[in-house]
Amino acid sequence: MRHQLFIDGKFVDAASGMTAPTLNPHNNTTIADVAMAGKEDVDRAVAAAQKAFPKWSRMAAADRGRILLRLADKLEEHTEEFARLESLDTGHPLRDSRVLDVPRTAATYRYFGGMADKFQGDVVPVEQGFLNYLLREPLGVVGQVVPWNFPLMFTSWKMAPALAAGNCIVMKPAEITPLSSLKIAELMAECGMPEGVVNILPGLGSVAGQYIAEHPEIAKVAFTGSTATGRRIVEASAGNLKKVQLELGGKGANIVFEDANLLAAVNGAAWAIFHNQGQACIAGSRLVLHEKIADAFLEKFLALAQSIRVGNPLDASTEMGPLTSAQHRDRVLSYVAVAREQGGELLSGGKPPSAAELREGFYVEPTVVRARSASDRIAQEEVFGPFVTVLTFKTDEEALAIANGTEYGLGGGLWTSNLQRAHRFAREMKSGMVWINCYKRVNPGSPFGGTGQSGYGREMGFDVMREYTQVKSVWVNVDAQIPPWYPR
C-alpha cells in the first residue's frame, strides 16, 4: 500500500521528504516509513480542498450520499484486509477489528450516506406577508485531527458527516497509526470521490496538527484526543475564529448497586475497561461498587481479568493485545507506582506479561487497583489503559458524588434493577452519555460527546450535521405592505 501523503487525489511525497516509522506494537518492528506532512503540505492540501469545494458543495446531496454508500460497500469488500491492517498498526485484537472496527466504520459511512439528502432546513412562522426559511450550508474546508486509539473508526466519524454536509476535508491521522486512513484514501477514486475533496496528511501533531488549527483558510477544526492538546487547539484556532469541535478525555464512572445483576455487571465492567486495552476515552475506568456486594463482585471480576488471553493481535484467539506505543505503555505502568505512593492496593496485574514471545511488545496485564480515596490521582487522572480503579460507596448520594467528582464528563454507567434510581442517575450524572445496565454502546445515529474537560460539540446523528453546517436565514416579502419608515 501507499505510505505517502494523499493530496488532490494523488499520493505524493512530503515537501520536506521527511518520513517516520510506524511500528508494530506486538514486537516493536517497523511496518513502514510514512511521509510526514509539514506546513507546505498543509497549504497544498487546503488549496486543493478550496478548489474542489464549489463543485462538491453544489453537487446534489443524494449524489454525495451515493459516493459514501459506495465507500461503505468497498470497505466491507475489503474487511479482512482492513481488519489485519488495523490490528497490525494499533494492536487491536483481530477479532475486535473484524467484528467491531470495520463493521462500525462501514455502518458510519452508510448512515451518513443516507443522511446526505435528509438533513434539511426549516421555515419559521414569522409575521403575515413574509416567508422566512433557513438554509443549512456547508462550512467550506474543515480540518480534522484523528487519534491513534481507533484510527479507522474515527476517520469515518469525522469524514462521513463532513462530506455528507458538503464540506471538503484536510485530515491528519495520528503519526503512529496512519495506515488504515491512507488505505481509505486508496478507495476514494474507486468510489467516484472528486479530486481534492479529501486530503489525508500523516504528520506530527506539533507541526501539521498545529498548523491545521491555525490555518486562516480552514473554517473549522474537529479534534479527538487529550484535553491538554484540545486546549492548544482552541488557542491556535483564535486567529480566524474558526469553529472548534472537541472530543477529549474521560474518567468514566461505572457504578454497581447492591441490586444489580452481578454476573452481567462483571462482564459489562470487563468490557468497559479492557476492550481495546482500555485505550478509549469512554472507558469505565472507575469501578464504583456498593460496599455490600464489593467483595463478591471483585472475586468474579478479578478471576475474569486474570483469565483474559493477552497476546499477538493477529492471533484470532487473542482477547487483549498490546498498547499502541512503548511511550504509552510506560505511562500506564507509571500509575501503578502512583497508586502505591498514595496508599492504593494493587489487586491484579500492574506489569507486562511474562511470556517470552511478548517481551518485545508494548503489553500490560489487565490491572485492577483499589484506591484509598476518590480524590487519589488514579481516581482523577485519565490513565487510558487496561487499568481500573476500584472505589466503594454506601449511599446513592455518595455514589453520585463520586461519579461527578472529576473534571471530566464524557461517559458513565450504572447497574441496577431500580427503575427510579436508574433514571435519576441518568438525569443527575454530569456526563454527555449514560449507559444503564450496559456500557460503551455507540451507534451512528446517537450523539457522542461530553461536557466539562471532555470537550464540546457532538459526533454522530443529526447533531453532528449541525456541527458541519451553518444556518442562513432568508426573508422573502411575499405580499406584505411595508409602510415607509420615513414618510414624506
Backbone torsions as a table, in degrees:
resi	resn	phi	psi	omega
1	MET	NA	168.1	-177.2
2	ARG	-83.6	142.9	-179.0
3	HIS	-123.5	24.4	179.0
4	GLN	-98.6	180.0	171.4
5	LEU	-74.6	153.4	177.3
6	PHE	-114.4	105.1	-176.2
7	ILE	-131.3	129.7	176.2
8	ASP	55.3	39.9	175.5
9	GLY	80.1	8.3	-177.2
10	LYS	-133.7	150.6	171.5
11	PHE	-87.0	125.1	-175.4
12	VAL	-136.9	156.1	175.4
13	ASP	-72.5	155.8	171.6
14	ALA	-65.4	144.8	-177.8
15	ALA	-56.4	-35.1	-179.0
16	SER	-81.7	-12.7	-173.8
17	GLY	77.4	3.3	-175.8
18	MET	-70.7	137.8	173.0
19	THR	-132.1	165.6	175.3
20	ALA	-145.9	146.7	-179.3
21	PRO	-76.8	141.7	166.2
22	THR	-104.8	131.7	-167.7
23	LEU	-105.5	148.5	171.8
24	ASN	-79.5	113.7	-175.4
25	PRO	-70.2	-11.2	177.7
26	HIS	-73.8	-37.1	-175.2
27	ASN	-138.3	8.5	174.9
28	ASN	63.6	28.9	175.0
29	THR	-99.8	158.2	-179.0
30	THR	-79.1	126.9	174.0
31	ILE	-83.1	-46.9	-177.6
32	ALA	-164.1	156.4	169.8
33	ASP	-96.6	122.0	-172.2
34	VAL	-112.6	138.5	178.4
35	ALA	-59.4	140.2	179.3
36	MET	-113.6	118.7	-176.3
37	ALA	-72.9	146.6	171.9
38	GLY	-119.4	-170.0	-176.9
39	LYS	-60.8	-41.4	-178.8
40	GLU	-61.3	-37.2	179.1
41	ASP	-69.1	-38.1	176.2
42	VAL	-62.3	-43.0	177.5
43	ASP	-59.5	-42.2	179.0
44	ARG	-63.0	-42.0	-178.6
45	ALA	-68.0	-41.0	178.5
46	VAL	-63.8	-41.8	178.7
47	ALA	-62.2	-41.4	178.5
48	ALA	-64.6	-41.7	-180.0
49	ALA	-66.8	-39.7	177.5
50	GLN	-62.4	-40.2	179.9
51	LYS	-65.5	-37.5	-177.4
52	ALA	-79.6	-20.9	-169.7
53	PHE	-61.2	-46.3	-176.6
54	PRO	-57.0	-45.9	-178.4
55	LYS	-69.3	-42.8	-178.5
56	TRP	-65.5	-43.1	-176.9
57	SER	-70.0	-25.9	179.4
58	ARG	-91.5	-8.2	176.4
59	MET	-61.0	144.1	177.0
60	ALA	-54.7	134.2	-176.4
61	ALA	-56.6	-37.4	179.7
62	ALA	-63.5	-33.9	179.1
63	ASP	-70.9	-39.6	173.1
64	ARG	-59.8	-42.6	-179.9
65	GLY	-61.8	-38.3	-179.3
66	ARG	-63.8	-35.1	177.6
67	ILE	-64.1	-42.5	178.2
68	LEU	-66.3	-36.5	177.1
69	LEU	-65.4	-40.0	176.4
70	ARG	-64.5	-37.2	178.3
71	LEU	-63.2	-40.5	176.9
72	ALA	-61.0	-43.6	179.3
73	ASP	-63.3	-44.3	-179.6
74	LYS	-62.3	-40.8	-179.8
75	LEU	-62.2	-43.4	179.0
76	GLU	-65.8	-34.8	176.3
77	GLU	-62.1	-29.1	-177.8
78	HIS	-108.4	30.6	-175.4
79	THR	-54.1	-50.2	-175.2
80	GLU	-64.7	-39.5	179.8
81	GLU	-63.8	-46.1	179.9
82	PHE	-68.4	-38.8	-179.5
83	ALA	-62.4	-46.2	-179.4
84	ARG	-66.8	-39.1	179.8
85	LEU	-64.4	-43.8	-179.9
86	GLU	-65.0	-41.7	178.5
87	SER	-66.0	-40.2	179.4
88	LEU	-62.5	-40.6	-172.1
89	ASP	-84.9	-30.8	-172.2
90	THR	-110.9	-24.7	-172.4
91	GLY	92.7	1.9	174.7
92	HIS	-60.0	134.3	173.1
93	PRO	-56.9	142.2	-175.9
94	LEU	-58.6	-35.6	-179.8
95	ARG	-64.5	-33.4	176.2
96	ASP	-69.2	-45.4	-177.9
97	SER	-62.4	-40.1	-179.6
98	ARG	-69.6	-44.5	-169.6
99	VAL	-91.4	-26.6	-175.8
100	LEU	-115.3	-60.4	-168.9
101	ASP	-61.0	-53.3	-177.2
102	VAL	-69.8	-48.0	178.2
103	PRO	-59.9	-40.5	178.8
104	ARG	-64.4	-38.0	179.6
105	THR	-65.0	-47.3	178.0
106	ALA	-61.2	-40.3	179.9
107	ALA	-62.4	-35.1	179.9
108	THR	-68.9	-45.6	176.4
109	TYR	-61.5	-37.2	-178.5
110	ARG	-71.0	-39.8	179.7
111	TYR	-61.7	-48.7	-177.0
112	PHE	-78.4	-22.0	168.9
113	GLY	-61.5	-39.5	176.0
114	GLY	-75.3	-26.4	-179.4
115	MET	-72.8	-27.2	-168.0
116	ALA	-51.3	-42.3	-177.4
117	ASP	-102.8	19.8	179.4
118	LYS	-122.0	-4.4	177.9
119	PHE	-91.3	112.1	-168.0
120	GLN	-123.5	167.4	176.5
121	GLY	-82.1	-153.1	-174.7
122	ASP	-154.5	166.5	174.0
123	VAL	-119.8	130.0	-176.8
124	VAL	-99.5	130.0	178.5
125	PRO	-75.6	93.0	-179.7
126	VAL	-100.5	-169.3	-174.6
127	GLU	-65.8	158.1	-176.6
128	GLN	-54.8	138.1	175.7
129	GLY	96.1	-7.7	-179.5
130	PHE	-121.3	146.2	169.9
131	LEU	-111.8	124.4	176.8
132	ASN	-121.1	112.2	178.6
133	TYR	-120.1	152.1	-175.6
134	LEU	-111.6	129.5	175.7
135	LEU	-104.0	141.7	171.2
136	ARG	-104.6	114.7	-175.1
137	GLU	-114.0	144.4	176.8
138	PRO	-63.6	156.6	-176.2
139	LEU	-79.7	-32.3	-176.4
140	GLY	127.9	-123.5	177.3
141	VAL	-92.9	124.5	179.5
142	VAL	-115.6	141.6	175.0
143	GLY	-98.4	138.5	-177.5
144	GLN	-134.3	131.6	-178.8
145	VAL	-120.5	117.6	-170.9
146	VAL	-105.0	137.4	-177.7
147	PRO	-81.8	177.7	-174.8
148	TRP	-93.8	-7.5	-172.5
149	ASN	-81.4	-36.8	174.5
150	PHE	-134.5	65.0	-169.7
151	PRO	-61.9	-41.6	-178.6
152	LEU	-66.3	-50.0	-177.5
153	MET	-63.9	-44.8	-177.6
154	PHE	-69.6	-26.1	173.1
155	THR	-59.0	-41.9	179.6
156	SER	-72.7	-37.4	179.2
157	TRP	-60.2	-36.0	-179.8
158	LYS	-82.3	-49.1	-169.2
159	MET	-72.4	-44.9	-170.3
160	ALA	-60.2	-51.2	-179.6
161	PRO	-68.0	-35.1	179.5
162	ALA	-62.8	-42.2	179.3
163	LEU	-71.1	-40.8	178.7
164	ALA	-58.6	-35.0	-179.2
165	ALA	-79.6	-10.7	176.6
166	GLY	102.0	12.4	178.4
167	ASN	-86.0	162.5	168.3
168	CYS	-108.2	157.6	-163.4
169	ILE	-128.1	138.5	163.3
170	VAL	-120.8	110.1	-173.3
171	MET	-114.2	137.0	173.3
172	LYS	-114.9	106.5	170.9
173	PRO	-73.6	161.2	177.6
174	ALA	-60.3	139.7	-175.9
175	GLU	-65.6	-21.6	-178.3
176	ILE	-91.6	-12.6	179.6
177	THR	-139.6	60.7	-174.5
178	PRO	-92.3	-5.8	-163.4
179	LEU	-68.9	-42.4	-178.5
180	SER	-69.0	-32.0	176.9
181	SER	-65.9	-40.5	177.6
182	LEU	-68.4	-33.1	177.4
183	LYS	-66.7	-36.9	174.8
184	ILE	-60.0	-40.1	179.2
185	ALA	-58.1	-35.0	179.7
186	GLU	-62.9	-28.5	-178.8
187	LEU	-82.3	-14.0	-172.7
188	MET	-58.3	-51.6	-177.1
189	ALA	-63.2	-37.8	179.6
190	GLU	-62.6	-26.0	-177.9
191	CYS	-92.7	-2.3	-179.8
192	GLY	87.9	17.7	178.7
193	MET	-71.2	123.6	-179.7
194	PRO	-62.4	150.3	178.6
195	GLU	-61.0	139.1	175.9
196	GLY	89.5	-14.5	-178.5
197	VAL	-69.2	-39.9	178.5
198	VAL	-122.7	128.7	177.7
199	ASN	-130.4	129.3	-174.5
200	ILE	-121.8	120.2	-171.2
201	LEU	-125.4	90.5	169.9
202	PRO	-58.4	145.4	-179.2
203	GLY	174.8	169.5	179.0
204	LEU	-70.0	141.5	177.4
205	GLY	-62.1	-36.4	-177.7
206	SER	-72.2	-14.4	-179.4
207	VAL	-112.1	-74.8	-176.9
208	ALA	-67.3	-43.2	-180.0
209	GLY	-63.1	-44.2	179.1
210	GLN	-61.0	-42.7	-176.6
211	TYR	-71.7	-33.3	174.2
212	ILE	-61.3	-42.3	179.1
213	ALA	-66.7	-32.3	-178.4
214	GLU	-84.8	-23.5	-163.6
215	HIS	-57.1	127.8	-175.4
216	PRO	-70.3	-16.7	-178.2
217	GLU	-101.6	4.3	175.7
218	ILE	-97.7	126.7	-172.0
219	ALA	-84.5	-21.0	-177.1
220	LYS	-156.3	148.5	170.6
221	VAL	-126.3	130.2	176.5
222	ALA	-112.9	125.4	-173.0
223	PHE	-130.5	136.2	169.1
224	THR	-122.1	126.5	-178.3
225	GLY	167.6	-153.1	-174.9
226	SER	-75.3	156.1	178.1
227	THR	-64.2	-39.0	-179.8
228	ALA	-61.5	-44.0	178.6
229	THR	-69.0	-35.6	177.7
230	GLY	-58.7	-38.4	177.6
231	ARG	-63.8	-39.8	179.2
232	ARG	-66.8	-34.4	176.4
233	ILE	-61.5	-45.2	179.9
234	VAL	-60.2	-46.5	179.7
235	GLU	-61.0	-42.8	-177.7
236	ALA	-69.3	-25.9	-176.0
237	SER	-77.8	-9.9	-170.6
238	ALA	-67.3	-23.7	-174.4
239	GLY	-55.6	-46.4	178.8
240	ASN	-116.1	16.7	177.4
241	LEU	53.4	40.8	179.7
242	LYS	-67.2	154.1	173.6
243	LYS	-64.9	147.5	179.5
244	VAL	-132.2	134.6	175.6
245	GLN	-126.2	124.3	-172.2
246	LEU	-126.9	126.5	170.1
247	GLU	-119.0	107.4	-165.5
248	LEU	-115.8	-147.2	-171.3
249	GLY	-74.2	172.8	178.0
250	GLY	-153.3	163.5	175.2
251	LYS	-147.5	66.4	-168.9
252	GLY	-61.4	131.1	173.6
253	ALA	-89.9	128.6	177.9
254	ASN	-118.3	100.4	-168.5
255	ILE	-96.3	129.3	177.9
256	VAL	-116.7	114.4	-178.8
257	PHE	-87.2	167.8	-174.5
258	GLU	-67.5	-19.1	-178.6
259	ASP	-100.7	13.4	-178.4
260	ALA	-73.5	155.9	167.5
261	ASN	-71.4	105.3	-168.5
262	LEU	-62.2	-44.5	-177.2
263	LEU	-65.5	-42.7	178.0
264	ALA	-62.8	-39.7	-179.6
265	ALA	-67.9	-39.1	177.7
266	VAL	-62.0	-49.5	179.6
267	ASN	-63.3	-41.3	179.6
268	GLY	-66.4	-37.5	179.2
269	ALA	-68.4	-36.1	177.0
270	ALA	-65.8	-44.0	176.0
271	TRP	-60.3	-41.2	-175.2
272	ALA	-62.5	-31.8	-174.2
273	ILE	-113.1	-28.8	-173.5
274	PHE	-98.9	-16.2	174.8
275	HIS	-60.9	136.0	-176.0
276	ASN	54.7	34.7	176.3
277	GLN	59.7	26.2	179.6
278	GLY	75.0	6.0	-177.5
279	GLN	-86.8	69.0	-179.2
280	ALA	-147.0	134.3	-178.8
281	CYS	-64.4	-26.0	-178.6
282	ILE	-97.2	10.1	-178.1
283	ALA	-54.3	144.4	175.7
284	GLY	-82.7	74.3	-170.4
285	SER	-85.6	-9.3	172.9
286	ARG	-116.7	110.8	179.9
287	LEU	-95.5	107.5	-170.2
288	VAL	-107.3	107.7	-169.5
289	LEU	-111.3	136.6	172.2
290	HIS	-65.2	136.3	-172.9
291	GLU	-60.6	-25.1	-178.9
292	LYS	-69.6	-29.1	-176.6
293	ILE	-114.7	4.0	-173.5
294	ALA	-59.7	-45.9	-176.9
295	ASP	-66.7	-44.8	180.0
296	ALA	-64.3	-40.3	178.7
297	PHE	-63.1	-49.0	-175.8
298	LEU	-65.0	-33.3	177.5
299	GLU	-58.4	-46.3	179.8
300	LYS	-73.2	-39.8	-175.5
301	PHE	-67.6	-43.1	-180.0
302	LEU	-66.0	-38.4	177.6
303	ALA	-62.7	-41.4	178.7
304	LEU	-66.2	-45.6	-179.9
305	ALA	-58.7	-41.1	-177.9
306	GLN	-74.4	-14.7	-179.8
307	SER	-92.5	-9.4	-177.0
308	ILE	-63.2	130.5	-178.2
309	ARG	-80.5	108.3	179.3
310	VAL	-96.6	130.1	-178.8
311	GLY	-179.5	-166.9	-179.0
312	ASN	-55.0	122.2	-177.4
313	PRO	-63.3	-21.0	179.1
314	LEU	-83.0	-3.3	173.7
315	ASP	-85.6	122.3	-175.1
316	ALA	-62.8	-18.9	-179.7
317	SER	-88.0	-7.6	-178.7
318	THR	-69.5	134.7	178.9
319	GLU	-105.6	-20.5	175.8
320	MET	-145.8	127.0	-178.4
321	GLY	-98.9	-163.5	178.9
322	PRO	-79.3	162.7	167.5
323	LEU	-69.6	165.6	-167.2
324	THR	-79.2	-22.2	179.1
325	SER	-146.1	157.2	177.1
326	ALA	-63.6	-40.3	-180.0
327	GLN	-59.8	-42.6	-178.7
328	HIS	-71.3	-38.5	175.6
329	ARG	-55.7	-46.4	-178.4
330	ASP	-63.8	-36.8	178.7
331	ARG	-64.8	-45.0	-180.0
332	VAL	-61.3	-45.6	-179.6
333	LEU	-64.2	-28.7	-179.7
334	SER	-63.1	-24.0	-179.4
335	TYR	-73.8	-16.5	173.1
336	VAL	-65.0	-44.2	176.7
337	ALA	-65.3	-39.1	177.8
338	VAL	-59.4	-45.1	-179.6
339	ALA	-60.4	-45.6	-179.1
340	ARG	-64.0	-39.7	-179.8
341	GLU	-61.3	-30.9	-177.5
342	GLN	-99.5	15.2	175.3
343	GLY	86.1	13.7	177.6
344	GLY	-75.1	164.6	-178.3
345	GLU	-119.9	120.9	177.0
346	LEU	-77.2	116.0	-177.7
347	LEU	-94.6	-27.3	-178.7
348	SER	-167.0	149.7	174.3
349	GLY	73.6	-138.5	177.6
350	GLY	85.4	15.6	-178.6
351	LYS	-157.0	166.6	172.9
352	PRO	-69.4	152.3	176.2
353	PRO	-66.1	156.3	-173.5
354	SER	-89.0	-10.7	-176.2
355	ALA	-59.2	133.5	-175.3
356	ALA	-59.7	-36.7	-175.9
357	GLU	-72.6	-7.1	-178.9
358	LEU	-108.0	-1.3	-170.7
359	ARG	-67.7	-26.8	-179.8
360	GLU	-85.6	-9.4	-176.9
361	GLY	-92.9	-177.5	-172.6
362	PHE	-104.4	55.1	-171.2
363	TYR	-93.6	147.9	171.3
364	VAL	-138.8	132.7	176.4
365	GLU	-65.3	151.1	171.5
366	PRO	-53.2	124.7	-168.6
367	THR	-119.6	130.5	179.3
368	VAL	-125.5	125.7	-177.3
369	VAL	-131.0	133.2	175.8
370	ARG	-92.8	125.9	-179.6
371	ALA	-85.0	150.6	174.5
372	ARG	-75.0	-34.7	-174.9
373	SER	-150.3	153.6	176.5
374	ALA	-67.7	-11.7	177.9
375	SER	-93.0	-3.5	178.4
376	ASP	-60.7	154.5	-178.7
377	ARG	-59.5	-38.3	-178.8
378	ILE	-68.8	-14.7	176.1
379	ALA	-99.7	-3.1	-176.9
380	GLN	-118.2	-34.6	-173.4
381	GLU	-98.0	145.5	-179.6
382	GLU	-78.2	114.3	179.6
383	VAL	-83.2	-39.2	174.9
384	PHE	65.4	47.4	178.1
385	GLY	-155.4	-173.4	179.6
386	PRO	-77.8	63.2	-168.9
387	PHE	-138.6	109.6	-177.5
388	VAL	-115.2	136.8	179.9
389	THR	-101.0	125.6	-178.6
390	VAL	-97.1	130.4	174.6
391	LEU	-131.4	156.0	177.8
392	THR	-124.7	160.6	-179.6
393	PHE	-146.1	162.5	177.7
394	LYS	-107.1	-41.9	-172.8
395	THR	-120.8	162.0	176.5
396	ASP	-58.5	-40.2	-178.3
397	GLU	-62.7	-39.3	178.9
398	GLU	-67.1	-40.4	178.3
399	ALA	-62.0	-42.8	179.9
400	LEU	-65.9	-39.4	178.6
401	ALA	-63.7	-39.1	176.6
402	ILE	-64.8	-46.9	-178.4
403	ALA	-57.8	-40.9	-176.4
404	ASN	-92.5	9.0	-171.3
405	GLY	-93.5	28.3	172.9
406	THR	-129.2	172.2	178.9
407	GLU	-78.3	-11.3	-176.4
408	TYR	-91.4	163.0	177.1
409	GLY	-158.8	55.6	-176.4
410	LEU	-95.1	-68.4	-179.5
411	GLY	-139.7	155.0	176.6
412	GLY	-161.2	162.3	-177.6
413	GLY	-142.9	168.4	177.0
414	LEU	-151.1	150.6	-178.0
415	TRP	-123.8	115.7	-177.1
416	THR	-161.8	156.8	172.3
417	SER	-102.9	3.3	-179.1
418	ASN	-91.9	110.3	-175.0
419	LEU	-65.3	-41.0	179.1
420	GLN	-61.3	-46.9	179.6
421	ARG	-60.8	-43.2	-177.5
422	ALA	-58.0	-48.4	-177.8
423	HIS	-73.0	-32.8	176.9
424	ARG	-63.2	-45.9	-179.9
425	PHE	-67.2	-37.6	177.0
426	ALA	-59.5	-36.3	179.6
427	ARG	-74.8	-39.3	-168.4
428	GLU	-97.5	-12.5	175.4
429	MET	-71.9	131.5	-179.7
430	LYS	-83.5	84.2	-170.6
431	SER	-155.7	141.2	178.2
432	GLY	-71.0	-22.3	-179.5
433	MET	-141.0	139.3	176.4
434	VAL	-132.3	132.8	176.7
435	TRP	-113.0	131.2	-179.8
436	ILE	-112.0	120.3	-177.7
437	ASN	56.4	34.5	173.8
438	CYS	-168.7	178.1	176.8
439	TYR	-157.0	146.7	170.9
440	LYS	59.1	42.0	173.6
441	ARG	-89.3	134.3	177.5
442	VAL	-135.8	155.5	-179.9
443	ASN	-156.5	143.5	-178.6
444	PRO	-56.9	-23.5	-179.6
445	GLY	-88.7	-6.9	-173.9
446	SER	-106.0	125.4	-177.5
447	PRO	-58.7	140.9	-176.2
448	PHE	-129.2	121.2	178.5
449	GLY	166.7	177.0	-171.9
450	GLY	-133.9	-168.2	179.4
451	THR	-129.3	174.6	177.5
452	GLY	59.3	-136.6	-178.3
453	GLN	-77.3	5.0	173.7
454	SER	-87.6	-0.5	173.4
455	GLY	104.9	-167.5	-179.7
456	TYR	-150.7	161.0	-171.3
457	GLY	90.6	169.1	-177.1
458	ARG	-134.9	140.3	165.9
459	GLU	-88.3	157.6	166.7
460	MET	74.0	160.7	176.0
461	GLY	65.5	-167.6	177.2
462	PHE	-66.0	-27.3	-177.9
463	ASP	-60.2	-41.3	-177.0
464	VAL	-71.2	-26.2	176.0
465	MET	-65.5	-32.7	174.9
466	ARG	-68.7	-32.5	179.1
467	GLU	-65.9	-29.5	-176.2
468	TYR	-103.0	14.3	176.8
469	THR	-136.7	165.9	172.5
470	GLN	-128.3	148.5	-175.4
471	VAL	-91.9	139.5	174.3
472	LYS	-121.8	127.8	179.6
473	SER	-97.2	123.4	-178.7
474	VAL	-115.3	126.2	179.2
475	TRP	-108.7	131.8	178.0
476	VAL	-125.2	126.9	173.4
477	ASN	-82.4	105.7	-178.9
478	VAL	-81.9	-56.1	178.4
479	ASP	-151.2	26.9	179.2
480	ALA	-75.5	136.8	176.0
481	GLN	-98.6	104.8	-174.3
482	ILE	-96.5	112.3	178.7
483	PRO	-69.8	149.9	178.7
484	PRO	-62.3	138.0	179.7
485	TRP	-74.4	-28.5	178.8
486	TYR	-122.1	74.3	-176.1
487	PRO	-64.3	142.6	177.6
488	ARG	-128.6	NA	NA
